[in-house]
Amino acid sequence: MQELRAALRSRFSPYGDGRAAERVVRRVLLGEAAEPVAGRTLPEPDPSGDAVSVAGPPSP
């Protein structure tokens, strides 16, 4: 089981630092600027000022 977990982590989270959920909340819900993550660059927030864009249900 440990080998499978290690393979999963190496494939899907090579840059994981344990703070992904915090970054999502700060970026999406609070509209804060992105914090650099080791080895990655993140796009800047939408300049329109909208922190969250949520599409409603499709029109009938």
All heavy atoms as TSV, in Angstrom:
chain	resi	resn	atom	element	x	y	z
A	1	MET	N	N	0.819	-1.190	0.000
A	1	MET	CA	C	0.000	0.000	0.000
A	1	MET	C	C	0.871	1.266	0.000
A	1	MET	O	O	0.546	2.233	-0.660
A	1	MET	CB	C	-0.928	-0.034	1.213
A	1	MET	CG	C	-1.848	1.164	1.287
A	1	MET	SD	S	-2.968	1.309	-0.098
A	1	MET	CE	C	-4.466	0.837	0.653
A	2	GLN	N	N	1.962	1.243	0.748
A	2	GLN	CA	C	2.851	2.403	0.789
A	2	GLN	C	C	3.464	2.689	-0.569
A	2	GLN	O	O	3.651	3.846	-0.943
A	2	GLN	CB	C	3.952	2.196	1.828
A	2	GLN	CG	C	3.451	2.235	3.245
A	2	GLN	CD	C	4.556	1.943	4.239
A	2	GLN	OE1	O	5.632	1.483	3.858
A	2	GLN	NE2	N	4.285	2.200	5.502
A	3	GLU	N	N	3.749	1.645	-1.316
A	3	GLU	CA	C	4.329	1.828	-2.646
A	3	GLU	C	C	3.336	2.493	-3.587
A	3	GLU	O	O	3.699	3.372	-4.371
A	3	GLU	CB	C	4.772	0.477	-3.212
A	3	GLU	CG	C	5.898	-0.147	-2.424
A	3	GLU	CD	C	5.998	-1.646	-2.671
A	3	GLU	OE1	O	5.149	-2.206	-3.392
A	3	GLU	OE2	O	6.923	-2.247	-2.130
A	4	LEU	N	N	2.061	2.106	-3.500
A	4	LEU	CA	C	1.027	2.718	-4.333
A	4	LEU	C	C	0.843	4.191	-3.984
A	4	LEU	O	O	0.703	5.040	-4.862
A	4	LEU	CB	C	-0.306	1.973	-4.172
A	4	LEU	CG	C	-0.340	0.553	-4.738
A	4	LEU	CD1	C	-1.656	-0.112	-4.370
A	4	LEU	CD2	C	-0.137	0.566	-6.230
A	5	ARG	N	N	0.848	4.481	-2.690
A	5	ARG	CA	C	0.708	5.873	-2.246
A	5	ARG	C	C	1.886	6.722	-2.719
A	5	ARG	O	O	1.715	7.848	-3.186
A	5	ARG	CB	C	0.589	5.933	-0.726
A	5	ARG	CG	C	0.306	7.339	-0.226
A	5	ARG	CD	C	0.093	7.381	1.261
A	5	ARG	NE	N	-1.071	6.574	1.596
A	5	ARG	CZ	C	-1.257	5.993	2.773
A	5	ARG	NH1	N	-0.360	6.127	3.723
A	5	ARG	NH2	N	-2.327	5.291	3.007
A	6	ALA	N	N	3.068	6.183	-2.623
A	6	ALA	CA	C	4.259	6.911	-3.081
A	6	ALA	C	C	4.199	7.156	-4.587
A	6	ALA	O	O	4.538	8.241	-5.064
A	6	ALA	CB	C	5.519	6.139	-2.715
A	7	ALA	N	N	3.744	6.157	-5.347
A	7	ALA	CA	C	3.618	6.327	-6.796
A	7	ALA	C	C	2.574	7.392	-7.120
A	7	ALA	O	O	2.770	8.216	-8.021
A	7	ALA	CB	C	3.244	4.997	-7.446
A	8	LEU	N	N	1.464	7.381	-6.406
A	8	LEU	CA	C	0.413	8.383	-6.609
A	8	LEU	C	C	0.944	9.784	-6.334
A	8	LEU	O	O	0.742	10.708	-7.131
A	8	LEU	CB	C	-0.782	8.090	-5.705
A	8	LEU	CG	C	-1.931	9.067	-5.807
A	8	LEU	CD1	C	-2.798	8.729	-7.007
A	8	LEU	CD2	C	-2.750	9.070	-4.552
A	9	ARG	N	N	1.630	9.951	-5.218
A	9	ARG	CA	C	2.174	11.267	-4.871
A	9	ARG	C	C	3.212	11.734	-5.882
A	9	ARG	O	O	3.233	12.904	-6.265
A	9	ARG	CB	C	2.787	11.235	-3.480
A	9	ARG	CG	C	1.761	11.227	-2.403
A	9	ARG	CD	C	2.404	11.340	-1.045
A	9	ARG	NE	N	1.368	11.345	-0.027
A	9	ARG	CZ	C	1.543	10.920	1.199
A	9	ARG	NH1	N	2.718	10.469	1.571
A	9	ARG	NH2	N	0.560	10.957	2.057
A	10	SER	N	N	4.073	10.841	-6.321
A	10	SER	CA	C	5.102	11.266	-7.276
A	10	SER	C	C	4.492	11.638	-8.624
A	10	SER	O	O	5.010	12.499	-9.321
A	10	SER	CB	C	6.161	10.189	-7.450
A	10	SER	OG	O	5.609	9.066	-8.107
A	11	ARG	N	N	3.373	11.029	-8.957
A	11	ARG	CA	C	2.744	11.322	-10.250
A	11	ARG	C	C	1.876	12.577	-10.210
A	11	ARG	O	O	1.888	13.382	-11.125
A	11	ARG	CB	C	1.894	10.138	-10.681
A	11	ARG	CG	C	1.216	10.365	-12.001
A	11	ARG	CD	C	0.495	9.149	-12.480
A	11	ARG	NE	N	-0.176	9.453	-13.737
A	11	ARG	CZ	C	-1.033	8.671	-14.312
A	11	ARG	NH1	N	-1.325	7.511	-13.772
A	11	ARG	NH2	N	-1.601	9.024	-15.435
A	12	PHE	N	N	1.098	12.762	-9.140
A	12	PHE	CA	C	0.111	13.830	-9.113
A	12	PHE	C	C	0.450	15.021	-8.235
A	12	PHE	O	O	-0.200	16.057	-8.333
A	12	PHE	CB	C	-1.255	13.278	-8.693
A	12	PHE	CG	C	-1.842	12.348	-9.718
A	12	PHE	CD1	C	-1.866	10.991	-9.497
A	12	PHE	CD2	C	-2.337	12.838	-10.905
A	12	PHE	CE1	C	-2.397	10.130	-10.435
A	12	PHE	CE2	C	-2.875	11.991	-11.861
A	12	PHE	CZ	C	-2.894	10.630	-11.618
A	13	SER	N	N	1.420	14.914	-7.378
A	13	SER	CA	C	1.723	16.061	-6.526
A	13	SER	C	C	3.216	16.250	-6.303
A	13	SER	O	O	3.676	16.296	-5.165
A	13	SER	CB	C	1.006	15.923	-5.177
A	13	SER	OG	O	1.448	14.761	-4.509
A	14	PRO	N	N	3.971	16.415	-7.376
A	14	PRO	CA	C	5.412	16.577	-7.182
A	14	PRO	C	C	5.778	17.894	-6.496
A	14	PRO	O	O	6.852	18.015	-5.941
A	14	PRO	CB	C	5.975	16.526	-8.602
A	14	PRO	CG	C	4.847	16.957	-9.466
A	14	PRO	CD	C	3.600	16.454	-8.778
A	15	TYR	N	N	4.883	18.880	-6.536
A	15	TYR	CA	C	5.163	20.169	-5.910
A	15	TYR	C	C	4.335	20.380	-4.654
A	15	TYR	O	O	4.266	21.476	-4.139
A	15	TYR	CB	C	4.897	21.308	-6.895
A	15	TYR	CG	C	5.710	21.185	-8.152
A	15	TYR	CD1	C	5.116	20.816	-9.348
A	15	TYR	CD2	C	7.079	21.416	-8.139
A	15	TYR	CE1	C	5.861	20.690	-10.500
A	15	TYR	CE2	C	7.832	21.284	-9.296
A	15	TYR	CZ	C	7.217	20.932	-10.468
A	15	TYR	OH	O	7.957	20.802	-11.606
A	16	GLY	N	N	3.669	19.361	-4.178
A	16	GLY	CA	C	2.795	19.492	-3.014
A	16	GLY	C	C	3.564	19.938	-1.783
A	16	GLY	O	O	4.607	19.393	-1.457
A	17	ASP	N	N	3.032	20.956	-1.133
A	17	ASP	CA	C	3.670	21.435	0.090
A	17	ASP	C	C	2.696	21.414	1.266
A	17	ASP	O	O	2.985	21.943	2.321
A	17	ASP	CB	C	4.238	22.844	-0.107
A	17	ASP	CG	C	3.160	23.869	-0.413
A	17	ASP	OD1	O	1.974	23.512	-0.505
A	17	ASP	OD2	O	3.511	25.058	-0.548
A	18	GLY	N	N	1.512	20.828	1.063
A	18	GLY	CA	C	0.542	20.732	2.139
A	18	GLY	C	C	-0.302	21.978	2.329
A	18	GLY	O	O	-1.083	22.051	3.274
A	19	ARG	N	N	-0.162	22.966	1.458
A	19	ARG	CA	C	-0.902	24.217	1.632
A	19	ARG	C	C	-1.857	24.520	0.468
A	19	ARG	O	O	-2.302	25.636	0.301
A	19	ARG	CB	C	0.086	25.373	1.788
A	19	ARG	CG	C	0.918	25.243	3.059
A	19	ARG	CD	C	1.821	26.423	3.279
A	19	ARG	NE	N	1.043	27.653	3.305
A	19	ARG	CZ	C	1.479	28.811	2.834
A	19	ARG	NH1	N	2.674	28.899	2.321
A	19	ARG	NH2	N	0.732	29.886	2.885
A	20	ALA	N	N	-2.162	23.513	-0.334
A	20	ALA	CA	C	-3.003	23.730	-1.511
A	20	ALA	C	C	-4.387	24.256	-1.126
A	20	ALA	O	O	-4.890	25.200	-1.740
A	20	ALA	CB	C	-3.133	22.449	-2.318
A	21	ALA	N	N	-5.012	23.672	-0.123
A	21	ALA	CA	C	-6.354	24.106	0.277
A	21	ALA	C	C	-6.336	25.558	0.747
A	21	ALA	O	O	-7.240	26.342	0.411
A	21	ALA	CB	C	-6.904	23.195	1.372
A	22	GLU	N	N	-5.326	25.931	1.500
A	22	GLU	CA	C	-5.213	27.319	1.959
A	22	GLU	C	C	-5.082	28.269	0.776
A	22	GLU	O	O	-5.712	29.326	0.729
A	22	GLU	CB	C	-4.013	27.477	2.886
A	22	GLU	CG	C	-3.822	28.907	3.344
A	22	GLU	CD	C	-2.557	29.107	4.159
A	22	GLU	OE1	O	-1.847	28.127	4.451
A	22	GLU	OE2	O	-2.283	30.276	4.504
A	23	ARG	N	N	-4.258	27.887	-0.212
A	23	ARG	CA	C	-4.093	28.741	-1.390
A	23	ARG	C	C	-5.397	28.890	-2.164
A	23	ARG	O	O	-5.714	29.973	-2.649
A	23	ARG	CB	C	-2.997	28.187	-2.300
A	23	ARG	CG	C	-1.602	28.495	-1.791
A	23	ARG	CD	C	-0.545	28.207	-2.841
A	23	ARG	NE	N	-0.515	26.819	-3.242
A	23	ARG	CZ	C	0.152	25.873	-2.601
A	23	ARG	NH1	N	0.841	26.171	-1.511
A	23	ARG	NH2	N	0.139	24.641	-3.045
A	24	VAL	N	N	-6.164	27.803	-2.271
A	24	VAL	CA	C	-7.447	27.879	-2.976
A	24	VAL	C	C	-8.391	28.838	-2.268
A	24	VAL	O	O	-9.005	29.701	-2.888
A	24	VAL	CB	C	-8.092	26.480	-3.108
A	24	VAL	CG1	C	-9.529	26.589	-3.588
A	24	VAL	CG2	C	-7.280	25.612	-4.051
A	25	VAL	N	N	-8.505	28.730	-0.962
A	25	VAL	CA	C	-9.393	29.615	-0.198
A	25	VAL	C	C	-8.945	31.064	-0.346
A	25	VAL	O	O	-9.757	31.954	-0.619
A	25	VAL	CB	C	-9.437	29.207	1.295
A	25	VAL	CG1	C	-10.117	30.273	2.137
A	25	VAL	CG2	C	-10.145	27.876	1.443
A	26	ARG	N	N	-7.667	31.317	-0.186
A	26	ARG	CA	C	-7.179	32.696	-0.283
A	26	ARG	C	C	-7.389	33.271	-1.687
A	26	ARG	O	O	-7.766	34.422	-1.843
A	26	ARG	CB	C	-5.698	32.768	0.092
A	26	ARG	CG	C	-5.462	32.542	1.555
A	26	ARG	CD	C	-3.990	32.725	1.906
A	26	ARG	NE	N	-3.779	32.568	3.316
A	26	ARG	CZ	C	-4.004	33.524	4.221
A	26	ARG	NH1	N	-4.437	34.696	3.843
A	26	ARG	NH2	N	-3.788	33.297	5.491
A	27	ARG	N	N	-7.161	32.459	-2.697
A	27	ARG	CA	C	-7.258	32.931	-4.079
A	27	ARG	C	C	-8.704	33.051	-4.544
A	27	ARG	O	O	-9.127	34.080	-5.048
A	27	ARG	CB	C	-6.496	31.964	-4.964
A	27	ARG	CG	C	-6.621	32.219	-6.410
A	27	ARG	CD	C	-5.423	32.914	-6.893
A	27	ARG	NE	N	-5.594	33.177	-8.308
A	27	ARG	CZ	C	-4.626	33.296	-9.133
A	27	ARG	NH1	N	-3.402	33.176	-8.702
A	27	ARG	NH2	N	-4.839	33.561	-10.375
A	28	VAL	N	N	-9.476	31.996	-4.376
A	28	VAL	CA	C	-10.830	31.940	-4.925
A	28	VAL	C	C	-11.833	32.693	-4.061
A	28	VAL	O	O	-12.621	33.487	-4.568
A	28	VAL	CB	C	-11.281	30.475	-5.112
A	28	VAL	CG1	C	-12.719	30.388	-5.572
A	28	VAL	CG2	C	-10.368	29.772	-6.108
A	29	LEU	N	N	-11.816	32.457	-2.771
A	29	LEU	CA	C	-12.821	33.066	-1.908
A	29	LEU	C	C	-12.455	34.470	-1.442
A	29	LEU	O	O	-13.327	35.315	-1.301
A	29	LEU	CB	C	-13.082	32.168	-0.689
A	29	LEU	CG	C	-13.609	30.773	-1.023
A	29	LEU	CD1	C	-13.788	29.958	0.244
A	29	LEU	CD2	C	-14.899	30.842	-1.818
A	30	LEU	N	N	-11.175	34.710	-1.196
A	30	LEU	CA	C	-10.756	36.010	-0.683
A	30	LEU	C	C	-10.186	36.926	-1.753
A	30	LEU	O	O	-9.988	38.114	-1.506
A	30	LEU	CB	C	-9.724	35.816	0.445
A	30	LEU	CG	C	-10.198	34.967	1.624
A	30	LEU	CD1	C	-9.078	34.772	2.632
A	30	LEU	CD2	C	-11.423	35.576	2.279
A	31	GLY	N	N	-9.903	36.383	-2.938
A	31	GLY	CA	C	-9.401	37.185	-4.040
A	31	GLY	C	C	-8.002	37.730	-3.831
A	31	GLY	O	O	-7.617	38.714	-4.451
A	32	GLU	N	N	-7.226	37.085	-2.978
A	32	GLU	CA	C	-5.863	37.546	-2.721
A	32	GLU	C	C	-4.942	37.156	-3.881
A	32	GLU	O	O	-5.210	36.222	-4.622
A	32	GLU	CB	C	-5.329	36.935	-1.425
A	32	GLU	CG	C	-6.071	37.419	-0.200
A	32	GLU	CD	C	-5.529	36.819	1.078
A	32	GLU	OE1	O	-4.549	36.045	1.042
A	32	GLU	OE2	O	-6.099	37.131	2.140
A	33	ALA	N	N	-3.847	37.893	-4.015
A	33	ALA	CA	C	-2.855	37.588	-5.047
A	33	ALA	C	C	-2.220	36.234	-4.751
A	33	ALA	O	O	-2.121	35.816	-3.599
A	33	ALA	CB	C	-1.784	38.671	-5.090
A	34	ALA	N	N	-1.802	35.576	-5.795
A	34	ALA	CA	C	-1.200	34.258	-5.660
A	34	ALA	C	C	0.164	34.352	-5.007
A	34	ALA	O	O	0.930	35.267	-5.260
A	34	ALA	CB	C	-1.080	33.601	-7.027
A	35	GLU	N	N	0.450	33.386	-4.174
A	35	GLU	CA	C	1.741	33.288	-3.511
A	35	GLU	C	C	2.610	32.339	-4.324
A	35	GLU	O	O	2.128	31.308	-4.786
A	35	GLU	CB	C	1.494	32.665	-2.125
A	35	GLU	CG	C	2.488	33.022	-1.087
A	35	GLU	CD	C	2.085	32.393	0.241
A	35	GLU	OE1	O	1.248	32.967	0.934
A	35	GLU	OE2	O	2.633	31.321	0.543
A	36	PRO	N	N	3.859	32.655	-4.544
A	36	PRO	CA	C	4.696	31.747	-5.331
A	36	PRO	C	C	4.850	30.385	-4.652
A	36	PRO	O	O	4.926	30.298	-3.435
A	36	PRO	CB	C	6.039	32.446	-5.401
A	36	PRO	CG	C	5.922	33.707	-4.667
A	36	PRO	CD	C	4.558	33.809	-4.079
A	37	VAL	N	N	4.849	29.346	-5.459
A	37	VAL	CA	C	5.055	27.989	-4.978
A	37	VAL	C	C	6.357	27.509	-5.590
A	37	VAL	O	O	6.601	27.737	-6.778
A	37	VAL	CB	C	3.886	27.067	-5.422
A	37	VAL	CG1	C	4.131	25.644	-4.967
A	37	VAL	CG2	C	2.567	27.595	-4.894
A	38	ALA	N	N	7.174	26.857	-4.815
A	38	ALA	CA	C	8.470	26.396	-5.305
A	38	ALA	C	C	8.315	25.598	-6.592
A	38	ALA	O	O	7.571	24.631	-6.635
A	38	ALA	CB	C	9.150	25.541	-4.240
A	39	GLY	N	N	8.968	26.053	-7.646
A	39	GLY	CA	C	8.952	25.327	-8.902
A	39	GLY	C	C	7.789	25.637	-9.817
A	39	GLY	O	O	7.676	25.068	-10.877
A	40	ARG	N	N	6.870	26.512	-9.410
A	40	ARG	CA	C	5.705	26.814	-10.245
A	40	ARG	C	C	5.411	28.301	-10.242
A	40	ARG	O	O	5.704	29.010	-9.293
A	40	ARG	CB	C	4.463	26.110	-9.708
A	40	ARG	CG	C	4.501	24.638	-9.885
A	40	ARG	CD	C	3.128	24.109	-9.881
A	40	ARG	NE	N	3.171	22.741	-10.341
A	40	ARG	CZ	C	2.137	21.967	-10.379
A	40	ARG	NH1	N	0.984	22.408	-9.996
A	40	ARG	NH2	N	2.241	20.744	-10.813
A	41	THR	N	N	4.798	28.766	-11.307
A	41	THR	CA	C	4.289	30.127	-11.346
A	41	THR	C	C	2.780	30.046	-11.529
A	41	THR	O	O	2.278	29.189	-12.264
A	41	THR	CB	C	4.900	30.936	-12.500
A	41	THR	OG1	O	4.628	30.256	-13.714
A	41	THR	CG2	C	6.391	31.108	-12.328
A	42	LEU	N	N	2.060	30.904	-10.854
A	42	LEU	CA	C	0.605	30.912	-10.922
A	42	LEU	C	C	0.122	32.169	-11.620
A	42	LEU	O	O	0.723	33.232	-11.480
A	42	LEU	CB	C	0.016	30.864	-9.497
A	42	LEU	CG	C	0.405	29.648	-8.665
A	42	LEU	CD1	C	-0.126	29.797	-7.239
A	42	LEU	CD2	C	-0.133	28.379	-9.286
A	43	PRO	N	N	-0.976	32.085	-12.361
A	43	PRO	CA	C	-1.522	33.279	-13.003
A	43	PRO	C	C	-2.066	34.246	-11.970
A	43	PRO	O	O	-2.435	33.855	-10.867
A	43	PRO	CB	C	-2.629	32.734	-13.895
A	43	PRO	CG	C	-2.972	31.407	-13.322
A	43	PRO	CD	C	-1.738	30.897	-12.647
A	44	GLU	N	N	-2.122	35.513	-12.322
A	44	GLU	CA	C	-2.656	36.526	-11.412
A	44	GLU	C	C	-4.184	36.487	-11.419
A	44	GLU	O	O	-4.797	36.016	-12.365
A	44	GLU	CB	C	-2.169	37.914	-11.843
A	44	GLU	CG	C	-0.692	38.132	-11.565
A	44	GLU	CD	C	-0.327	37.961	-10.102
A	44	GLU	OE1	O	-1.045	38.501	-9.232
A	44	GLU	OE2	O	0.653	37.273	-9.815
A	45	PRO	N	N	-4.825	37.011	-10.358
A	45	PRO	CA	C	-6.286	37.031	-10.304
A	45	PRO	C	C	-6.885	37.854	-11.437
A	45	PRO	O	O	-6.228	38.712	-12.023
A	45	PRO	CB	C	-6.590	37.682	-8.958
A	45	PRO	CG	C	-5.344	37.588	-8.181
A	45	PRO	CD	C	-4.215	37.530	-9.168
A	46	ASP	N	N	-8.150	37.627	-11.713
A	46	ASP	CA	C	-8.893	38.340	-12.753
A	46	ASP	C	C	-8.885	39.836	-12.444
A	46	ASP	O	O	-9.279	40.250	-11.361
A	46	ASP	CB	C	-10.318	37.807	-12.786
A	46	ASP	CG	C	-11.164	38.426	-13.875
A	46	ASP	OD1	O	-10.676	39.314	-14.591
A	46	ASP	OD2	O	-12.316	38.019	-14.008
A	47	PRO	N	N	-8.433	40.682	-13.384
A	47	PRO	CA	C	-8.362	42.121	-13.120
A	47	PRO	C	C	-9.728	42.788	-12.959
A	47	PRO	O	O	-9.818	43.904	-12.493
A	47	PRO	CB	C	-7.622	42.680	-14.340
A	47	PRO	CG	C	-7.748	41.643	-15.382
A	47	PRO	CD	C	-7.912	40.331	-14.684
A	48	SER	N	N	-10.815	42.089	-13.299
A	48	SER	CA	C	-12.145	42.677	-13.154
A	48	SER	C	C	-12.529	42.818	-11.686
A	48	SER	O	O	-13.485	43.505	-11.358
A	48	SER	CB	C	-13.194	41.835	-13.882
A	48	SER	OG	O	-13.383	40.594	-13.210
A	49	GLY	N	N	-11.800	42.135	-10.812
A	49	GLY	CA	C	-12.087	42.231	-9.385
A	49	GLY	C	C	-13.004	41.140	-8.889
A	49	GLY	O	O	-13.273	41.037	-7.705
A	50	ASP	N	N	-13.527	40.316	-9.787
A	50	ASP	CA	C	-14.390	39.219	-9.369
A	50	ASP	C	C	-13.537	38.124	-8.747
A	50	ASP	O	O	-12.693	37.545	-9.403
A	50	ASP	CB	C	-15.157	38.633	-10.554
A	50	ASP	CG	C	-16.166	39.608	-11.126
A	50	ASP	OD1	O	-16.573	40.520	-10.383
A	50	ASP	OD2	O	-16.544	39.458	-12.299
A	51	ALA	N	N	-13.769	37.853	-7.461
A	51	ALA	CA	C	-13.005	36.807	-6.799
A	51	ALA	C	C	-13.519	35.435	-7.207
A	51	ALA	O	O	-12.770	34.494	-7.320
A	51	ALA	CB	C	-13.084	36.969	-5.281
A	52	VAL	N	N	-14.826	35.333	-7.436
A	52	VAL	CA	C	-15.425	34.043	-7.767
A	52	VAL	C	C	-16.405	34.252	-8.912
A	52	VAL	O	O	-17.227	35.135	-8.873
A	52	VAL	CB	C	-16.170	33.457	-6.556
A	52	VAL	CG1	C	-16.823	32.138	-6.913
A	52	VAL	CG2	C	-15.244	33.280	-5.387
A	53	SER	N	N	-16.314	33.418	-9.920
A	53	SER	CA	C	-17.291	33.416	-10.994
A	53	SER	C	C	-17.994	32.087	-10.955
A	53	SER	O	O	-17.380	31.036	-11.106
A	53	SER	CB	C	-16.611	33.561	-12.357
A	53	SER	OG	O	-16.339	34.882	-12.624
A	54	VAL	N	N	-19.281	32.119	-10.722
A	54	VAL	CA	C	-20.058	30.897	-10.640
A	54	VAL	C	C	-21.162	30.957	-11.674
A	54	VAL	O	O	-21.946	31.910	-11.695
A	54	VAL	CB	C	-20.670	30.720	-9.232
A	54	VAL	CG1	C	-21.505	29.459	-9.162
A	54	VAL	CG2	C	-19.587	30.716	-8.182
A	55	ALA	N	N	-21.208	29.969	-12.530
A	55	ALA	CA	C	-22.256	29.915	-13.536
A	55	ALA	C	C	-23.504	29.313	-12.909
A	55	ALA	O	O	-23.433	28.346	-12.153
A	55	ALA	CB	C	-21.801	29.067	-14.712
A	56	GLY	N	N	-24.646	29.890	-13.213
A	56	GLY	CA	C	-25.904	29.369	-12.717
A	56	GLY	C	C	-26.350	28.173	-13.533
A	56	GLY	O	O	-25.671	27.747	-14.456
A	57	PRO	N	N	-27.511	27.632	-13.206
A	57	PRO	CA	C	-28.015	26.492	-13.964
A	57	PRO	C	C	-28.340	26.886	-15.387
A	57	PRO	O	O	-28.625	28.065	-15.663
A	57	PRO	CB	C	-29.273	26.074	-13.195
A	57	PRO	CG	C	-29.653	27.266	-12.397
A	57	PRO	CD	C	-28.398	28.046	-12.150
A	58	PRO	N	N	-28.288	25.960	-16.323
A	58	PRO	CA	C	-28.587	26.292	-17.717
A	58	PRO	C	C	-30.020	26.756	-17.879
A	58	PRO	O	O	-30.922	26.309	-17.168
A	58	PRO	CB	C	-28.310	24.989	-18.474
A	58	PRO	CG	C	-28.258	23.930	-17.447
A	58	PRO	CD	C	-27.962	24.565	-16.133
A	59	SER	N	N	-30.238	27.648	-18.818
A	59	SER	CA	C	-31.591	28.136	-19.092
A	59	SER	C	C	-32.404	27.046	-19.769
A	59	SER	O	O	-31.870	26.300	-20.587
A	59	SER	CB	C	-31.538	29.361	-20.006
A	59	SER	OG	O	-30.815	30.386	-19.384
A	60	PRO	N	N	-33.683	26.962	-19.420
A	60	PRO	CA	C	-34.521	25.914	-20.048
A	60	PRO	C	C	-34.752	26.168	-21.514
A	60	PRO	O	O	-34.652	27.154	-22.074
A	60	PRO	CB	C	-35.818	25.972	-19.287
A	60	PRO	CG	C	-35.753	27.118	-18.340
A	60	PRO	CD	C	-34.379	27.708	-18.429
